[in-house]
Amino acid sequence: MKRKVIFISLSVFFLLLLLAAALTTYFEQTLQSHWSEETQAAEYVLNHSPIEKIETSTMFTASGLENVFTGKDIFGQSWIVFYFPDQQKLHAVLAKNIINTTQIETICRKFSLQPSQLSLGWLNQEHAANMNTNPGPVWEVYGKKQGENTYYYFNAANGDLICQYVLQHHTL
């Protein structure tokens, strides 16, 4: 009886050990793939834009997957670079020409919008046409207005409202 308990305990231990090794390998490969893509995007931006040193990196998905980098050029000027990895295309804009987070929050208050998520990105040609505007930098703001979940899109250069969407609640 004692041998049977030891055998079962060791079997369970080795199975758990094998499972832990498999999960570790899986997550390591997943993270490695993600960081490889981020590294390639950063290298492309450093080689093809005014940025000499990257300070931040975020993702924007409103008009396709894009990486958004902030950084400085060799003269110390701040830039924002919008990079589309699937097209290997980028748009670089001086940061002083983009409304900052504090300014967009102030604009949101004017619309009685309580933002919970602010995302800066580039509105591509296709999505800009759907919104009856021009391609360019855009603030996507997700938040609540009068208790309803909404998306607002603002021109990131001048703060003009481009469009808004109210999310509908459906019950089954």
VEXPA-808224 format. One record per atom (N, C-alpha, C): residue number from 1; atom name; x, y, z. Coordinates in nm, 4 decimals, m for minus. Layout:
N
n; atom; xx; yy; zz
NUM; CA; X; Y; Z;
...
***
This chain:
172
n; atom; xx; yy; zz
1; N; 0.0825; m0.1187; 0.0000;
1; CA; 0.0000; 0.0000; 0.0000;
1; C; 0.0874; 0.1258; 0.0000;
2; N; 0.1927; 0.1224; 0.0819;
2; CA; 0.2814; 0.2368; 0.0914;
2; C; 0.3519; 0.2615; m0.0420;
3; N; 0.3930; 0.1566; m0.1124;
3; CA; 0.4580; 0.1680; m0.2424;
3; C; 0.3624; 0.2283; m0.3457;
4; N; 0.2363; 0.1890; m0.3374;
4; CA; 0.1370; 0.2393; m0.4316;
4; C; 0.1176; 0.3903; m0.4135;
5; N; 0.1127; 0.4379; m0.2898;
5; CA; 0.0978; 0.5806; m0.2611;
5; C; 0.2204; 0.6567; m0.3114;
6; N; 0.3394; 0.6031; m0.2869;
6; CA; 0.4623; 0.6680; m0.3326;
6; C; 0.4646; 0.6719; m0.4855;
7; N; 0.4282; 0.5620; m0.5508;
7; CA; 0.4266; 0.5564; m0.6976;
7; C; 0.3280; 0.6591; m0.7562;
8; N; 0.2091; 0.6671; m0.6992;
8; CA; 0.1084; 0.7627; m0.7475;
8; C; 0.1564; 0.9065; m0.7227;
9; N; 0.2129; 0.9308; m0.6058;
9; CA; 0.2623; 1.0649; m0.5736;
9; C; 0.3733; 1.1071; m0.6696;
10; N; 0.4669; 1.0175; m0.6959;
10; CA; 0.5752; 1.0487; m0.7889;
10; C; 0.5226; 1.0690; m0.9311;
11; N; 0.4264; 0.9888; m0.9713;
11; CA; 0.3669; 1.0039; m1.1051;
11; C; 0.2990; 1.1397; m1.1202;
12; N; 0.2221; 1.1790; m1.0191;
12; CA; 0.1548; 1.3083; m1.0224;
12; C; 0.2583; 1.4214; m1.0237;
13; N; 0.3630; 1.4079; m0.9434;
13; CA; 0.4687; 1.5084; m0.9378;
13; C; 0.5345; 1.5258; m1.0750;
14; N; 0.5695; 1.4142; m1.1401;
14; CA; 0.6346; 1.4226; m1.2706;
14; C; 0.5400; 1.4754; m1.3784;
15; N; 0.4131; 1.4414; m1.3693;
15; CA; 0.3165; 1.4968; m1.4640;
15; C; 0.3040; 1.6487; m1.4471;
16; N; 0.2977; 1.6950; m1.3236;
16; CA; 0.2915; 1.8387; m1.2979;
16; C; 0.4194; 1.9089; m1.3442;
17; N; 0.5321; 1.8447; m1.3225;
17; CA; 0.6590; 1.8995; m1.3670;
17; C; 0.6634; 1.9098; m1.5196;
18; N; 0.6147; 1.8075; m1.5878;
18; CA; 0.6084; 1.8068; m1.7341;
18; C; 0.5129; 1.9151; m1.7849;
19; N; 0.3997; 1.9291; m1.7196;
19; CA; 0.3031; 2.0317; m1.7564;
19; C; 0.3620; 2.1714; m1.7366;
20; N; 0.4310; 2.1944; m1.6274;
20; CA; 0.4937; 2.3237; m1.6003;
20; C; 0.5997; 2.3549; m1.7060;
21; N; 0.6775; 2.2562; m1.7454;
21; CA; 0.7789; 2.2770; m1.8487;
21; C; 0.7140; 2.3108; m1.9824;
22; N; 0.6058; 2.2420; m2.0167;
22; CA; 0.5363; 2.2688; m2.1433;
22; C; 0.4774; 2.4096; m2.1437;
23; N; 0.4144; 2.4516; m2.0340;
23; CA; 0.3565; 2.5859; m2.0250;
23; C; 0.4650; 2.6934; m2.0316;
24; N; 0.5756; 2.6698; m1.9648;
24; CA; 0.6867; 2.7646; m1.9674;
24; C; 0.7398; 2.7810; m2.1095;
25; N; 0.7581; 2.6714; m2.1795;
25; CA; 0.8059; 2.6768; m2.3184;
25; C; 0.7070; 2.7510; m2.4068;
26; N; 0.5790; 2.7228; m2.3913;
26; CA; 0.4768; 2.7891; m2.4716;
26; C; 0.4775; 2.9399; m2.4503;
27; N; 0.4743; 2.9834; m2.3245;
27; CA; 0.4715; 3.1265; m2.2953;
27; C; 0.6014; 3.1955; m2.3356;
28; N; 0.7119; 3.1286; m2.3218;
28; CA; 0.8398; 3.1859; m2.3621;
28; C; 0.8424; 3.2107; m2.5126;
29; N; 0.7931; 3.1157; m2.5912;
29; CA; 0.7890; 3.1323; m2.7368;
29; C; 0.6918; 3.2433; m2.7762;
30; N; 0.5785; 3.2511; m2.7085;
30; CA; 0.4801; 3.3554; m2.7375;
30; C; 0.5379; 3.4932; m2.7085;
31; N; 0.5992; 3.5102; m2.5927;
31; CA; 0.6590; 3.6386; m2.5568;
31; C; 0.7760; 3.6729; m2.6477;
32; N; 0.8565; 3.5721; m2.6811;
32; CA; 0.9711; 3.5945; m2.7676;
32; C; 0.9252; 3.6426; m2.9055;
33; N; 0.8177; 3.5844; m2.9576;
33; CA; 0.7627; 3.6255; m3.0863;
33; C; 0.7141; 3.7692; m3.0788;
34; N; 0.6421; 3.8033; m2.9717;
34; CA; 0.5911; 3.9397; m2.9540;
34; C; 0.7061; 4.0393; m2.9463;
35; N; 0.8053; 4.0095; m2.8646;
35; CA; 0.9162; 4.1033; m2.8494;
35; C; 0.9986; 4.1123; m2.9766;
36; N; 1.0050; 4.0057; m3.0536;
36; CA; 1.0754; 4.0095; m3.1805;
36; C; 1.0080; 4.1084; m3.2751;
37; N; 0.8756; 4.1066; m3.2816;
37; CA; 0.8012; 4.2011; m3.3646;
37; C; 0.8200; 4.3440; m3.3155;
38; N; 0.8161; 4.3643; m3.1848;
38; CA; 0.8372; 4.4980; m3.1284;
38; C; 0.9780; 4.5482; m3.1596;
39; N; 1.0749; 4.4595; m3.1487;
39; CA; 1.2135; 4.4968; m3.1769;
39; C; 1.2309; 4.5346; m3.3231;
40; N; 1.1706; 4.4577; m3.4128;
40; CA; 1.1795; 4.4889; m3.5559;
40; C; 1.1144; 4.6236; m3.5861;
41; N; 0.9996; 4.6502; m3.5251;
41; CA; 0.9317; 4.7784; m3.5456;
41; C; 1.0187; 4.8934; m3.4952;
42; N; 1.0765; 4.8780; m3.3775;
42; CA; 1.1619; 4.9830; m3.3206;
42; C; 1.2845; 5.0068; m3.4086;
43; N; 1.3442; 4.8998; m3.4572;
43; CA; 1.4606; 4.9150; m3.5447;
43; C; 1.4234; 4.9886; m3.6733;
44; N; 1.3078; 4.9557; m3.7299;
44; CA; 1.2641; 5.0223; m3.8526;
44; C; 1.2450; 5.1724; m3.8274;
45; N; 1.1800; 5.2050; m3.7164;
45; CA; 1.1551; 5.3452; m3.6829;
45; C; 1.2872; 5.4195; m3.6604;
46; N; 1.3805; 5.3582; m3.5921;
46; CA; 1.5095; 5.4239; m3.5687;
46; C; 1.5864; 5.4455; m3.6991;
47; N; 1.5682; 5.3567; m3.7941;
47; CA; 1.6411; 5.3667; m3.9211;
47; C; 1.5713; 5.4522; m4.0267;
48; N; 1.4408; 5.4790; m4.0111;
48; CA; 1.3650; 5.5464; m4.1159;
48; C; 1.2891; 5.6707; m4.0687;
49; N; 1.3167; 5.7197; m3.9520;
49; CA; 1.2473; 5.8386; m3.9011;
49; C; 1.3494; 5.9299; m3.8332;
50; N; 1.3068; 6.0490; m3.7954;
50; CA; 1.3989; 6.1413; m3.7266;
50; C; 1.4387; 6.0950; m3.5858;
51; N; 1.3637; 6.0017; m3.5285;
51; CA; 1.3900; 5.9588; m3.3907;
51; C; 1.5266; 5.8900; m3.3802;
52; N; 1.6049; 5.9377; m3.2834;
52; CA; 1.7344; 5.8765; m3.2519;
52; C; 1.7267; 5.7916; m3.1255;
53; N; 1.6295; 5.8262; m3.0402;
53; CA; 1.6132; 5.7518; m2.9144;
53; C; 1.4642; 5.7374; m2.8873;
54; N; 1.4183; 5.6138; m2.8733;
54; CA; 1.2769; 5.5870; m2.8451;
54; C; 1.2528; 5.6001; m2.6953;
55; N; 1.1449; 5.6718; m2.6609;
55; CA; 1.1092; 5.6889; m2.5198;
55; C; 0.9901; 5.6032; m2.4800;
56; N; 0.8879; 5.5951; m2.5673;
56; CA; 0.7705; 5.5126; m2.5375;
56; C; 0.7251; 5.4396; m2.6630;
57; N; 0.6503; 5.3339; m2.6401;
57; CA; 0.5930; 5.2558; m2.7501;
57; C; 0.4551; 5.2070; m2.7083;
58; N; 0.3550; 5.2279; m2.7959;
58; CA; 0.2207; 5.1776; m2.7706;
58; C; 0.1666; 5.1177; m2.8999;
59; N; 0.0519; 5.0543; m2.8897;
59; CA; m0.0154; 4.9970; m3.0057;
59; C; m0.1456; 5.0716; m3.0283;
60; N; m0.1836; 5.0835; m3.1547;
60; CA; m0.3103; 5.1456; m3.1923;
60; C; m0.3752; 5.0536; m3.2946;
61; N; m0.5031; 5.0232; m3.2758;
61; CA; m0.5677; 4.9259; m3.3643;
61; C; m0.6949; 4.9767; m3.4303;
62; N; m0.7263; 5.1046; m3.4172;
62; CA; m0.8520; 5.1549; m3.4718;
62; C; m0.8566; 5.1484; m3.6241;
63; N; m0.7429; 5.1654; m3.6898;
63; CA; m0.7432; 5.1585; m3.8357;
63; C; m0.6342; 5.0622; m3.8830;
64; N; m0.6302; 4.9459; m3.8227;
64; CA; m0.5269; 4.8477; m3.8524;
64; C; m0.4197; 4.8536; m3.7460;
65; N; m0.3397; 4.7501; m3.7399;
65; CA; m0.2343; 4.7425; m3.6386;
65; C; m0.1236; 4.8426; m3.6695;
66; N; m0.0921; 4.9250; m3.5716;
66; CA; 0.0198; 5.0170; m3.5870;
66; C; 0.0897; 5.0355; m3.4532;
67; N; 0.2188; 5.0605; m3.4626;
67; CA; 0.2993; 5.0918; m3.3457;
67; C; 0.3130; 5.2428; m3.3400;
68; N; 0.3011; 5.2983; m3.2215;
68; CA; 0.3164; 5.4424; m3.2032;
68; C; 0.4357; 5.4623; m3.1091;
69; N; 0.5376; 5.5305; m3.1607;
69; CA; 0.6594; 5.5554; m3.0844;
69; C; 0.6743; 5.7042; m3.0583;
70; N; 0.7238; 5.7375; m2.9410;
70; CA; 0.7653; 5.8746; m2.9135;
70; C; 0.9145; 5.8714; m2.8863;
71; N; 0.9796; 5.9794; m2.9237;
71; CA; 1.1231; 5.9865; m2.9020;
71; C; 1.1772; 6.1214; m2.9428;
72; N; 1.3074; 6.1326; m2.9358;
72; CA; 1.3735; 6.2598; m2.9676;
72; C; 1.4722; 6.2404; m3.0818;
73; N; 1.4889; 6.3499; m3.1583;
73; CA; 1.5893; 6.3484; m3.2640;
73; C; 1.7229; 6.3960; m3.2067;
74; N; 1.8227; 6.4100; m3.2915;
74; CA; 1.9556; 6.4465; m3.2417;
74; C; 1.9620; 6.5895; m3.1890;
75; N; 1.8599; 6.6696; m3.2196;
75; CA; 1.8554; 6.8070; m3.1707;
75; C; 1.7695; 6.8220; m3.0443;
76; N; 1.7161; 6.7100; m2.9951;
76; CA; 1.6358; 6.7131; m2.8736;
76; C; 1.4882; 6.7415; m2.8965;
77; N; 1.4460; 6.7514; m3.0230;
77; CA; 1.3033; 6.7731; m3.0511;
77; C; 1.2271; 6.6414; m3.0351;
78; N; 1.1079; 6.6516; m2.9777;
78; CA; 1.0235; 6.5343; m2.9572;
78; C; 0.9409; 6.5047; m3.0821;
79; N; 0.9332; 6.3761; m3.1159;
79; CA; 0.8590; 6.3298; m3.2332;
79; C; 0.7640; 6.2186; m3.1925;
80; N; 0.6581; 6.2043; m3.2701;
80; CA; 0.5691; 6.0887; m3.2590;
80; C; 0.5712; 6.0216; m3.3958;
81; N; 0.5981; 5.8917; m3.3960;
81; CA; 0.6058; 5.8163; m3.5209;
81; C; 0.5002; 5.7071; m3.5179;
82; N; 0.4209; 5.7026; m3.6237;
82; CA; 0.3154; 5.6027; m3.6411;
82; C; 0.3661; 5.5042; m3.7456;
83; N; 0.3858; 5.3792; m3.7041;
83; CA; 0.4464; 5.2787; m3.7923;
83; C; 0.3482; 5.1650; m3.8200;
84; N; 0.3288; 5.1353; m3.9491;
84; CA; 0.2423; 5.0254; m3.9935;
84; C; 0.3309; 4.9087; m4.0360;
85; N; 0.3473; 4.8073; m3.9504;
85; CA; 0.4420; 4.6998; m3.9805;
85; C; 0.4060; 4.6165; m4.1039;
86; N; 0.2781; 4.5963; m4.1291;
86; CA; 0.2419; 4.5128; m4.2439;
86; C; 0.2728; 4.5820; m4.3765;
87; N; 0.2844; 4.7137; m4.3767;
87; CA; 0.3156; 4.7905; m4.4977;
87; C; 0.4579; 4.8464; m4.4954;
88; N; 0.5249; 4.8338; m4.3845;
88; CA; 0.6547; 4.8974; m4.3601;
88; C; 0.6491; 5.0437; m4.4046;
89; N; 0.5539; 5.1131; m4.3453;
89; CA; 0.5286; 5.2536; m4.3772;
89; C; 0.5152; 5.3288; m4.2453;
90; N; 0.5614; 5.4535; m4.2431;
90; CA; 0.5478; 5.5318; m4.1205;
90; C; 0.5153; 5.6762; m4.1526;
91; N; 0.4618; 5.7433; m4.0506;
91; CA; 0.4355; 5.8860; m4.0544;
91; C; 0.4989; 5.9450; m3.9286;
92; N; 0.5835; 6.0466; m3.9471;
92; CA; 0.6489; 6.1121; m3.8339;
92; C; 0.5939; 6.2544; m3.8199;
93; N; 0.5574; 6.2913; m3.6976;
93; CA; 0.5003; 6.4226; m3.6694;
93; C; 0.5714; 6.4803; m3.5468;
94; N; 0.6063; 6.6078; m3.5543;
94; CA; 0.6629; 6.6722; m3.4362;
94; C; 0.5600; 6.6688; m3.3230;
95; N; 0.6022; 6.6315; m3.2050;
95; CA; 0.5107; 6.6188; m3.0912;
95; C; 0.4429; 6.7511; m3.0581;
96; N; 0.5106; 6.8626; m3.0828;
96; CA; 0.4498; 6.9926; m3.0527;
96; C; 0.3297; 7.0217; m3.1422;
97; N; 0.3138; 6.9462; m3.2498;
97; CA; 0.1998; 6.9632; m3.3404;
97; C; 0.0834; 6.8697; m3.3073;
98; N; 0.0957; 6.7971; m3.1970;
98; CA; m0.0080; 6.7023; m3.1532;
98; C; m0.0601; 6.7473; m3.0171;
99; N; m0.1915; 6.7430; m3.0011;
99; CA; m0.2541; 6.7745; m2.8730;
99; C; m0.2116; 6.6688; m2.7712;
100; N; m0.1674; 6.7119; m2.6543;
100; CA; m0.1226; 6.6152; m2.5541;
100; C; m0.2396; 6.5590; m2.4729;
101; N; m0.2095; 6.4673; m2.3859;
101; CA; m0.3116; 6.3972; m2.3063;
101; C; m0.3936; 6.4943; m2.2210;
102; N; m0.3294; 6.5888; m2.1564;
102; CA; m0.4011; 6.6853; m2.0728;
102; C; m0.4983; 6.7678; m2.1561;
103; N; m0.4542; 6.8107; m2.2738;
103; CA; m0.5398; 6.8905; m2.3604;
103; C; m0.6597; 6.8102; m2.4105;
104; N; m0.6392; 6.6831; m2.4453;
104; CA; m0.7523; 6.6033; m2.4955;
104; C; m0.8502; 6.5736; m2.3822;
105; N; m0.8015; 6.5581; m2.2609;
105; CA; m0.8925; 6.5392; m2.1466;
105; C; m0.9783; 6.6634; m2.1249;
106; N; m0.9197; 6.7812; m2.1428;
106; CA; m0.9959; 6.9066; m2.1315;
106; C; m1.1033; 6.9134; m2.2396;
107; N; m1.0684; 6.8752; m2.3604;
107; CA; m1.1656; 6.8736; m2.4701;
107; C; m1.2783; 6.7754; m2.4397;
108; N; m1.2457; 6.6608; m2.3835;
108; CA; m1.3478; 6.5609; m2.3477;
108; C; m1.4478; 6.6178; m2.2478;
109; N; m1.4002; 6.6947; m2.1512;
109; CA; m1.4898; 6.7553; m2.0523;
109; C; m1.5902; 6.8492; m2.1189;
110; N; m1.5485; 6.9171; m2.2242;
110; CA; m1.6392; 7.0058; m2.2976;
110; C; m1.7539; 6.9279; m2.3625;
111; N; m1.7287; 6.8000; m2.3915;
111; CA; m1.8310; 6.7143; m2.4496;
111; C; m1.9021; 6.6302; m2.3440;
112; N; m1.8767; 6.6585; m2.2160;
112; CA; m1.9321; 6.5822; m2.1034;
112; C; m1.8961; 6.4343; m2.1122;
113; N; m1.7803; 6.4074; m2.1653;
113; CA; m1.7305; 6.2708; m2.1809;
113; C; m1.6312; 6.2410; m2.0700;
114; N; m1.6524; 6.1291; m2.0014;
114; CA; m1.5609; 6.0845; m1.8965;
114; C; m1.4719; 5.9768; m1.9562;
115; N; m1.3503; 6.0135; m1.9994;
115; CA; m1.2645; 5.9156; m2.0676;
115; C; m1.2080; 5.8116; m1.9724;
116; N; m1.2049; 5.6884; m2.0190;
116; CA; m1.1386; 5.5834; m1.9425;
116; C; m1.0189; 5.5280; m2.0188;
117; N; m1.0132; 5.5549; m2.1492;
117; CA; m0.8993; 5.5103; m2.2283;
117; C; m0.8734; 5.6101; m2.3409;
118; N; m0.7488; 5.6551; m2.3502;
118; CA; m0.7055; 5.7473; m2.4549;
118; C; m0.6000; 5.6775; m2.5391;
119; N; m0.6182; 5.6791; m2.6709;
119; CA; m0.5215; 5.6163; m2.7597;
119; C; m0.4900; 5.7105; m2.8746;
120; N; m0.3624; 5.7323; m2.8978;
120; CA; m0.3176; 5.8151; m3.0074;
120; C; m0.2764; 5.7247; m3.1218;
121; N; m0.3232; 5.7565; m3.2416;
121; CA; m0.2878; 5.6762; m3.3575;
121; C; m0.3005; 5.7546; m3.4860;
122; N; m0.2837; 5.6853; m3.5961;
122; CA; m0.2934; 5.7454; m3.7283;
122; C; m0.4159; 5.6904; m3.7973;
123; N; m0.5028; 5.7768; m3.8414;
123; CA; m0.6226; 5.7373; m3.9146;
123; C; m0.5839; 5.7220; m4.0611;
124; N; m0.5915; 5.5982; m4.1112;
124; CA; m0.5494; 5.5742; m4.2492;
124; C; m0.6538; 5.6229; m4.3496;
125; N; m0.6197; 5.6149; m4.4762;
125; CA; m0.7040; 5.6671; m4.5845;
125; C; m0.8434; 5.6052; m4.5820;
126; N; m0.8510; 5.4734; m4.5705;
126; CA; m0.9807; 5.4029; m4.5739;
126; C; m1.0721; 5.4459; m4.4589;
127; N; m1.0188; 5.4441; m4.3377;
127; CA; m1.1005; 5.4795; m4.2224;
127; C; m1.1318; 5.6288; m4.2192;
128; N; m1.0402; 5.7100; m4.2677;
128; CA; m1.0661; 5.8540; m4.2749;
128; C; m1.1812; 5.8817; m4.3704;
129; N; m1.1841; 5.8122; m4.4842;
129; CA; m1.2933; 5.8302; m4.5806;
129; C; m1.4269; 5.7902; m4.5182;
130; N; m1.4280; 5.6831; m4.4386;
130; CA; m1.5511; 5.6395; m4.3708;
130; C; m1.5991; 5.7423; m4.2695;
131; N; m1.5072; 5.8227; m4.2167;
131; CA; m1.5418; 5.9241; m4.1174;
131; C; m1.5526; 6.0638; m4.1791;
132; N; m1.5465; 6.0715; m4.3111;
132; CA; m1.5544; 6.1994; m4.3837;
132; C; m1.4505; 6.3002; m4.3359;
133; N; m1.3266; 6.2554; m4.3248;
133; CA; m1.2174; 6.3425; m4.2846;
133; C; m1.0922; 6.3038; m4.3623;
134; N; m0.9829; 6.3656; m4.3311;
134; CA; m0.8555; 6.3366; m4.3956;
134; C; m0.7732; 6.2424; m4.3088;
135; N; m0.6854; 6.1651; m4.3697;
135; CA; m0.5949; 6.0818; m4.2901;
135; C; m0.5060; 6.1699; m4.2028;
136; N; m0.4664; 6.1184; m4.0900;
136; CA; m0.3773; 6.1931; m4.0025;
136; C; m0.3846; 6.1445; m3.8595;
137; N; m0.3148; 6.2138; m3.7714;
137; CA; m0.3145; 6.1731; m3.6312;
137; C; m0.4514; 6.1938; m3.5669;
138; N; m0.4896; 6.0992; m3.4831;
138; CA; m0.6223; 6.1015; m3.4219;
138; C; m0.6123; 6.0523; m3.2775;
139; N; m0.6942; 6.1127; m3.1946;
139; CA; m0.7126; 6.0617; m3.0582;
139; C; m0.8399; 5.9781; m3.0587;
140; N; m0.8285; 5.8524; m3.0176;
140; CA; m0.9454; 5.7676; m2.9964;
140; C; m0.9703; 5.7676; m2.8462;
141; N; m1.0899; 5.8116; m2.8077;
141; CA; m1.1230; 5.8214; m2.6654;
141; C; m1.2411; 5.7300; m2.6376;
142; N; m1.2194; 5.6362; m2.5471;
142; CA; m1.3280; 5.5491; m2.5019;
142; C; m1.3680; 5.5973; m2.3644;
143; N; m1.4987; 5.6130; m2.3432;
143; CA; m1.5442; 5.6584; m2.2132;
143; C; m1.6943; 5.6531; m2.2001;
144; N; m1.7443; 5.7231; m2.1005;
144; CA; m1.8882; 5.7262; m2.0742;
144; C; m1.9403; 5.8683; m2.0910;
145; N; m2.0562; 5.8746; m2.1540;
145; CA; m2.1284; 6.0007; m2.1642;
145; C; m2.2725; 5.9697; m2.1292;
146; N; m2.3216; 6.0347; m2.0255;
146; CA; m2.4572; 6.0118; m1.9762;
146; C; m2.4826; 5.8621; m1.9521;
147; N; m2.3830; 5.7954; m1.8959;
147; CA; m2.3951; 5.6548; m1.8594;
147; C; m2.3776; 5.5563; m1.9741;
148; N; m2.3576; 5.6050; m2.0962;
148; CA; m2.3430; 5.5152; m2.2104;
148; C; m2.1966; 5.5081; m2.2540;
149; N; m2.1547; 5.3873; m2.2907;
149; CA; m2.0187; 5.3677; m2.3406;
149; C; m2.0091; 5.4243; m2.4822;
150; N; m1.9099; 5.5092; m2.5032;
150; CA; m1.8959; 5.5747; m2.6333;
150; C; m1.7500; 5.5796; m2.6766;
151; N; m1.7321; 5.5890; m2.8059;
151; CA; m1.6021; 5.6175; m2.8653;
151; C; m1.6114; 5.7537; m2.9320;
152; N; m1.5142; 5.8378; m2.9043;
152; CA; m1.5023; 5.9670; m2.9706;
152; C; m1.3684; 5.9679; m3.0443;
153; N; m1.3688; 6.0262; m3.1616;
153; CA; m1.2463; 6.0425; m3.2387;
153; C; m1.2236; 6.1910; m3.2612;
154; N; m1.1064; 6.2384; m3.2199;
154; CA; m1.0705; 6.3787; m3.2320;
154; C; m0.9473; 6.3925; m3.3204;
155; N; m0.9461; 6.4965; m3.4018;
155; CA; m0.8278; 6.5302; m3.4777;
155; C; m0.7185; 6.5637; m3.3762;
156; N; m0.6060; 6.4942; m3.3826;
156; CA; m0.5011; 6.5122; m3.2824;
156; C; m0.4181; 6.6375; m3.3053;
157; N; m0.4380; 6.7021; m3.4192;
157; CA; m0.3641; 6.8249; m3.4460;
157; C; m0.4375; 6.9484; m3.3956;
158; N; m0.5715; 6.9473; m3.4052;
158; CA; m0.6451; 7.0682; m3.3667;
158; C; m0.7581; 7.0442; m3.2664;
159; N; m0.7861; 6.9195; m3.2318;
159; CA; m0.8880; 6.8884; m3.1314;
159; C; m1.0300; 6.8825; m3.1824;
160; N; m1.0503; 6.9009; m3.3136;
160; CA; m1.1860; 6.8953; m3.3686;
160; C; m1.2439; 6.7547; m3.3568;
161; N; m1.3727; 6.7476; m3.3249;
161; CA; m1.4418; 6.6190; m3.3199;
161; C; m1.4568; 6.5666; m3.4619;
162; N; m1.4154; 6.4425; m3.4838;
162; CA; m1.4295; 6.3787; m3.6149;
162; C; m1.5591; 6.3000; m3.6191;
163; N; m1.5791; 6.2148; m3.5192;
163; CA; m1.7034; 6.1380; m3.5113;
163; C; m1.7152; 6.0755; m3.3727;
164; N; m1.8315; 6.0184; m3.3458;
164; CA; m1.8553; 5.9489; m3.2186;
164; C; m1.9460; 5.8302; m3.2432;
165; N; m1.9280; 5.7291; m3.1617;
165; CA; m2.0095; 5.6086; m3.1682;
165; C; m2.0598; 5.5764; m3.0280;
166; N; m2.1876; 5.5520; m3.0155;
166; CA; m2.2439; 5.5078; m2.8892;
166; C; m2.2615; 5.3571; m2.9003;
167; N; m2.2079; 5.2844; m2.8046;
167; CA; m2.2199; 5.1388; m2.8063;
167; C; m2.3591; 5.0991; m2.7575;
168; N; m2.4216; 5.0143; m2.8319;
168; CA; m2.5568; 4.9690; m2.7986;
168; C; m2.5492; 4.8479; m2.7071;
169; N; m2.6381; 4.8424; m2.6110;
169; CA; m2.6486; 4.7281; m2.5205;
169; C; m2.7568; 4.6340; m2.5743;
170; N; m2.7179; 4.5101; m2.5952;
170; CA; m2.8146; 4.4116; m2.6435;
170; C; m2.8375; 4.3071; m2.5348;
171; N; m2.9596; 4.2680; m2.5177;
171; CA; m2.9921; 4.1615; m2.4239;
171; C; m3.0382; 4.0403; m2.5035;
172; N; m3.0029; 3.9275; m2.4532;
172; CA; m3.0408; 3.8027; m2.5205;
172; C; m3.1698; 3.7481; m2.4684;
***
